[in-house]
Amino acid sequence: MVNQYTGIAEYYDLLVTSGYYNYQSIAKAVHSTVGDGHEIIELGVGTGLLAEKYLEIDPSCEFTGIDITSSMLEIAKKRLENRAELIEGNAVTMDLNATFDVAISNGGVWVFLDWGDRWELGSHIPDIDANRQGLKNVAHHLREGGLFLLNLQQIGWNNEKHLSGGIVYSQLIEEVEDTIDYHTRQKSYCFKKDGEILAREQLKMILFKLEAYQQLFREAGFDFQGTNEDSSLVIYKKR
């Protein structure tokens, strides 16, 4: 089962449009890596913010977004109108009867986390075997030589952020389990206004350590290519 944001979609969109991510910069990084006119799938498209910025840069591309959370997709459909194909589905089990040139995961399913002295692969899929199956499924939906781009971001910690309309966002992160191959974190999100809770969500994230994630990518049929010019993307290529 992939973590869902069903209860916080509206507030999540408010949060991420408040400067939480620079989607314009991420879209430019993706485009400078892959170029014009490709068939692209975003895994965990969310409310369509990255897709929107990317389509502004390259309207000639064919953009597909998949997400498990219907309330997120409703916002994405309003934002993108008919410029992208949006599908409610699970990256682990999707069977789209299609292949793509590029797959993107900007943290909606997988993300690379930079601790300064090491990277870890963060996943919103709280099951080891499902992560293995999911990465193989991504490869299945890519053409030979297709690129899998994953956002590289700083590790998150407890924080609080004031949003418009007097809404306050806070997140609490707790370490739950630590093994040789991975550790897990529990993230509790909360949106409040005037002390009243508007929405909350609790999610579990697995963080795979170096040897474990390297093996996952190898088994799925991906080769590591490095990072893009500004080191905001980790690049894998399907064998």
C-alpha positions, -999 to +999 in steps of 0.1 A: +000+000+000+013+034-009+009+063+016-020+085+007-028+122+013-065+118+011-074+140+041-051+169+034-051+174-004-065+210-004-041+221+024-012+202+008-017+222-023-016+254-003+016+243+014+035+233-017+025+265-036+038+286-007+074+281-017+079+246-002+092+234-036+105+254-065+086+236-093+099+260-119+135+251-111+127+214-110+109+215-143+139+233-159+163+207-145+142+179-160+139+196-194+176+204-196+183+167-189+159+152-214+151+178-241+119+185-261+091+163-273+093+132-251+066+109-236+069+114-199+052+098-169+053+114-134+049+090-106+029+107-078+018+136-098-001+151-068-019+183-076-001+187-109+024+215-100+055+200-116+035+189-147+021+225-150+056+241-150+070+214-173+043+218-199+049+255-200+085+248-209+078+220-234+042+220-246+052+195-273+058+167-248+031+140-240+027+141-202+010+114-181+006+116-144-004+088-120-014+092-084-031+070-059-051+098-042-082+109-061-086+142-042-051+152-054-060+143-090-092+164-088-070+195-081-045+185-108-073+181-134-085+217-127-049+229-129-039+211-161-072+209-179-067+187-210-029+192-213-020+160-196-034+125-191-041+119-154-046+084-141-057+072-106-035+043-099-006+028-079+029+029-093+035-006-078+007-023-097-001+000-126-005-016-160-009+012-185-003-008-217+022+020-227+059+028-225+076+061-220+109+079-226+111+093-191+098+086-157+099+112-130+095+108-092+097+141-074+090+127-040+055+115-045+066+079-045+104+078-043+130+105-036+167+107-029+175+123+005+209+140+010+223+137+045+255+155+036+278+125+039+255+100+022+223+096+001+193+074+010+164+064-012+132+075+005+100+057-003+063+063+005+057+026-001+060+011+034+068-024+023+102-038+011+088-063-015+064-037-029+093-013-035+111-040-054+080-047-075+074-010-080+108-002-094+105-032-117+072-019-128+086+015-136+113-002-157+085-022-175+069+011-185+101+026-199+116+020-233+151+006-236+175+034-226+146+054-210+155+077-181+143+075-145+148+109-128+144+112-090+145+144-071+175+149-047+165+170-017+177+177+018+166+156+046+135+169+064+132+177+101+105+189+125+093+223+114+065+248+113+054+271+085+029+299+084+007+298+053-018+323+039-052+327+056-038+323+090-031+285+085-001+270+102+015+238+090+037+216+112+054+183+108+068+160+134+093+133+123+101+103+145+126+075+139+108+042+142+131+013+131+167+009+121+181-021+103+212-030+082+194-022+049+170+006+058+154+027+085+119+040+089+105+074+098+070+083+108+059+117+097+029+134+113+015+164+093-010+189+108-027+220+095-042+244+121-060+277+122-065+297+154-055+266+173-081+244+156-070+213+137-082+215+100-065+184+087-039+159+098-022+128+083+004+103+096+026+086+071+055+061+072+085+065+050+113+038+044+148+051+038+170+026+020+207+027+027+233+027-001+238-011-007+201-018-004+189+008-029+218+000-053+206-036-053+169-026-058+178-005-089+201-033-103+173-059-099+148-036-116+171-032-146+185+003-140+220+016-143+231+047-123+241+076-146+250+103-120+233+136-114+223+166-136+243+198-137+230+213-105+227+180-086+190+183-081+182+151-100+195+116-097+195+099-130+191+062-138+188+046-172+169+014-181+192-013-195 
